[in-house]
Amino acid sequence: MQKDIPHIVFNSQKPDNNGIEILTIESLAVRKKDIPHNPEKAHQLAFNMIVFYAEGKSKHLVDFLWHEVKPNTIIHLSKGQINAFQFHEDLKGFIILFTDEYLKNQINALPKNELVRMFNAHLFSPIIQVPQDSNVSKYLQLFYEEYSRIEEDYNPENTYNSLYSIIFSKLERLKQYQTFHLKSSDKLNTFLAFKSLLESHYIQSRNAGFYAEKLNITYKYLNTICKDTLAITAKQFIDEFIILEAKRLLINSEIKSTELAYSLGFEEPTNFVKYFKKYTGFTPNQFKKDYI
């Protein structure tokens, strides 16, 4: 019996792949029984992924939340997020997979604001609804056709990179109009610095004042930044971050809740169980049983 959630790595079958791949949703559904993990069960990504639902209705799991999808829906996932499909016969569309290394190589061609918007799961919804008059689907189809060509062109990476940049920029533009628009500002930069500190020190402290001090700002101003950025307090953001980390750790290893409590910085395991149940409604063991 499998006890761990699968951790899926990038493994393209295309020779000389440079870190990006595109396939159809239909092809993944057909071969779901022939691959090591079941894509309809929760699994963690070790790469970035864009899923375009061209036809059909379904649901898509992102970090333990099921999202409704319909024609012209795009789901965007970053490395480390939890993911699961729900296949139906009428589903059609494309899946683009790409590594962090590929993304780093594209950074110079992508505006910084776009990277913030598309690759910060804490800031934006993973869903983009594509308008009927958009030509995003045409570029995805073209990308798929170019990628699937049997005869190799000279230096096809240039074609892939160009199409990826076009697709990415179009998606960011759509997301810009479907979410509040974060402009580069001192507040945004401070929030991103706060998030980076939290990722490094969450085991050490869950106290918002600790991070305000490291940022050389007041606790009140850190709260103002979080409210302006996410409409929640700094403490609420810390708690949401800790709970998500706890969920990922719980279902990605055989670690017991007692060990997990210590690894997350809780001095008493019972305090962690109470903390986890307060924000999820489940004990750690109950939650794990639901997802394994």
Helices and strands as residue ranges (DSSP letters): E 7-8, E 20-24, H 25-30, E 43-45, E 48-55, E 58-62, E 65-69, E 73-77, E 82-84, E 92-98, H 100-106, G 107-109, H 112-118, E 127-129, H 136-148, H 157-178, H 186-201, H 208-214, H 219-230, H 234-251, H 257-263, H 269-280, H 284-291
